[in-house]
Amino acid sequence: MRRALVPLLLASACSAAPPPPPSAHVPSPSASAKASAAAPAPASRLPWIELSGTDAKTVLTGYDPDGDELYEVTIGWALAVLGAPDGGAYAVVMEQAPKNPYTPVVLRIDARGQETWRTSLEKGGFTWRLFLAGPTGTEPASSKGDRDRLFAFEFSGRNAQGKRHLYVLDAAFGKRLRDVDLAFSDIDARGGVMVVSDGSHVSRIGPDGEPVWSVHVGRFPSLDPTLPEGPRRVAVGMDGTVLTGTSDGSLVALDAAGKPLYQLGVRGSISRIEARAGGSFRVHTDDGAVLVDRGAVLETAESRPPGGVRVVDKRKGKPTEETPATPPVPWKPTIAYRAKREGLSPEKPFEHVQSVVAAAPNDVWVLGKRERAPGEDADRLFHYDGRTWSDLGVPSMSFPKEVFAEGVPARVSRFVPLNLSRSPSGALLVLGVRVGGAVRPCVLERAGSAYRERRELRAAFANIEIEYGTKLSHTASPGGREVLCSSDPAVCVEFGRGVTPKIVPDGEGLEIPDVLGDHESPVPYRSTWASGRDDVWVMGIEGEVARFDGQRWWHILGIERMSGLSLTGSGRGDVWVYGEAGLWHITPDPRAEADLEGTPSPPPPAASPSLALPITGADPSYRLERVVLDVDGQKPLRAALHVAEGPGGVVWLHDGARVVEYDGARTRVLYQAPKPEPFFCWYAPEPDCNLCAQCTERKPNALGCQRCVAPTAAGEGALLAPEGWHPVRGGRASPEPTPLADLLSVTVAPSGAIWAVSAADDDGPHAMIQGPRGIRLVTGLPPAAYADVAVRADDDAWFAGGLTGASMSDGRILPEGEGTLVRFDGRTFTRHRGPDGALLSVAAAGPGEAWAVGLAGAVLHAKGNTVEAFHLEREGGVRHPVLLRGVAATKPNDVWIVGDGATLLHWDGKALRRVDTSAAGKEATLSSVIAPGAKPGWVVGPGGLFRIVPAR
């Protein structure tokens, strides 16, 4: 098989001076390294400059290589500053002119601090970058003025063609040589190589400002073609290598002539690329920073920046130097705690919980709503006695008519509950406001089933106008001192036993002890609670829950991460999480098992381009036969998203709304998605919104899982539904909390254990196992958005997906970016790269052997620690970038692949052939396959159900 001429992502586009044609294949990272691995030159001692003062009045100070001051000069409103080789500087400053109040000016300061020239520019905004280069674009800038060019790139706006402006000036005299309109979003230059990037192109710029060459560089293919490209970043290395990357984590390296060197993917959207000494690059993503050196991704580490005249910006409000990020506080994920969604019934969990007061595990009070429904506009009080919940109604009491303001007739007021607290004696307090002629804070104390008003607060708040949307907080000391504070306006009143109520300055209320002590939280937190030094809990601002046990931090899983949640506790290890989204009770899980731990191997180097895998003709042995399954008491099943086979030949099929089991004679329903509630919209005040609306869904939510069902026997197994993971026992699906979000695949190991993987784009675990005694996590699996898992044994498991997770328009997380295939041998996770894009399905074909398929016709064949990457090629040598959705294998020489465009392929160990799919239609989407054996196989998709049967 021949190699592809260029990587999937690259296609050269000629410009003013096109590069030589690419070689017969893109060199592997090791070959690239040999070709370009010149020993780095020792860093020379250079002058440097420092900026101080402010943006509007910048002071420029030059220093020689020994740190002795050369000059100090004020240059005004500096927008960009570039150090000159002689110790002077070039700068863009904004000046005022009579006709144009904002005129950008380029000026040159020499090594004595004297201004040698200045050039006014007719147009330009407030964002600029300066670069110095020689006129040929190949040698470094020199001290010979007639050979140097100053490039001033203006970023502030685009013209009608979407281009920005570049000014080319004579660096010695300031003469404007060229004005050029260019499309660029990022720029870098080094060693005489200057490149710009914009969207899908990287171009090298010559001495006249025109492109010397331009290369088209795209993203990895995506399941959502509507995703925007995102900004493209670029950097030039010390040896002239150009590295560019974008939002899906794709990186492409070119040499100085525009020839492709290597491509690879990293995890997360790329925000910045920095050249480092020795030829490496530091790549910053929203998942962290990694070092990339000649196609190899190294562990995150600092390396020296490249040599050059430094500009240290010490102006007010500017960072002085790039400081390494503080290492995060380590924490370990655990499912030793169980998070249960609470409500009056499992079908009707609480919604919009305002406050929780937990005196003990069997004495918990909640202020919130039963559900979001018409007429449910007031918060109610609920009580938990350790077994059941009681609905105590809306806290209220009757108030006599009162005069709320001088000159206003007496009026009846009503009480609006806002929060809960406890008095020093332990009585439940309901904090709220009385709304009548005015709005005043009000505190009700519950005694038995009745309430009494804490009237001593009235006088203190009589002359303070409280806004309706204010928030109230209350603290109390054991000695009887209490403080009530409002948020709008910020007012605190001190009261209590033996205390005359009085207004105290905001912030001078009772101090709340810091339960963290000397221990730093692993996440920025919203609330904390502790029962002791070895039982400290933190609620992160993004919905993370952490516990400190006296020795280390644990990441508590099982609650969907969302902002706006708070946390309190009722006893050691007994915690309540609440907020707009509802209420959860976290308790120790006695069934928790030890994690299955593995050690990740170092990241692999960049993969070579994939080989062509030709489709060599038709397989005359098989054809498809359409099937319709009659379901007991329901409409027939005519299509499905996924099909899986269990022991004894039982087949489970998932159509997005229901799961059915077919045993060869009878079809029964194991799971049915709840019918949508009656359509209605409710309206309520919300933060940042005067009156917001939320409507119920008009139809059930469909889940775009890759492998949705996992039968272990007739009526036994697990399935994925829109609300999460469901174990199936005795033919019925039962609800079960899942510690992993965005589950995309479940499968059964030969041992009977059920494995599941997640595409969640976070730093948590991405796999778990359901065994006979409960759930345990798989830790050490390299972070990625996983779409599928295949297991031959506990020491032979395969995981497939993409390095980055993409949020689809319907809220799902699906894999994108570079494909990743990981093998677990019971001790170590070994990762392989998929150069053509994310992988969606994997099948274990034999001991240590697997096949995986995915986007752009990508096919990976791994055996042991080696892997071959292929892309499909139609008959006639044309690349076939079809989306491949499923793969199944009975043995290494019996592999079946399905995908879009009625794709059904069979590998027999010698050739890849297509199977007759005329029964499905030319454009059918085929999403899942069971390889035929002694019994017919199955192929399913949105277009129908089909058996794979012998051809007549």
PERARA-V477732 format. One line per field, one symbol per residue. psi: psi as a letter, one per 30 degrees, with the letter a starting at -180 (. if undefined). A space follows every 50 residues. Layout:
BEGIN
psi = ???
END
This chain:
BEGIN
psi = kllkellefkjkjlbejlllkllflkkleeeeeefgikkkkkklkllllk kablefikkkkkklffgkkelkkkgbjkfkkkklfgfalkkklklklefj fjjkkklkkafggkjflkkkkelkbgjlkkkkllffgellklfjeffkkk kjkkffllafgglakkkkljfefgkjekkkkljkflklkkhgjkllljcg kkkkkafgflkelkkkjlllllfjffklelkklklklfgfkkkklafggk kkklafggkkelklklklkkfkkkklkfflkjkklggaklkkjhfkjllk lklklllljkjjjglkgkkeljkkkkklkklkkkgfkkjkkllflffilk kikelkjjelfgikkkjakeljlkfifkklklkkgfelkkjgakkllkkl kljfkkfklklkllkjkfllaklffgkkkjkakkjcflkkkkkkkkjbgl kkkifffeeegegkjkleglkklklklfffklkkklfjljkkkkaakgkk klklkkfgakkkkjffbgkkkflklellkkflfgikkkjlfggkkkkkgf elkkjklfkkkllgllkllglkgjkkklaefakkjklkjffklkljklkk llkllkkllllkjkjgakjffllkkkkkkkkjglkljfllelkkkakggk kkkkgeflklkkgfekklkfkkkkkklkklklklklkgkejlkkllkflk kkkhlejfkjkflkgkbllklefakjkkkggkkkkkkkfklhkfkklklf ffkkkklkgkiagllgklkjafgaklljlfkkkljkflkkkelfgikkkk blfkkkjlfgflklkaakkkkkkkgfekkkkkkjffakkfkkkkfajgkl kklblhgkkkjkjbglkkklkkklkggkkihkjkflklkflfgikkklal hhjjkkkgfelklkkjgffflegkjkfkkkkkbfllakkllfflkkkjlk k.
END
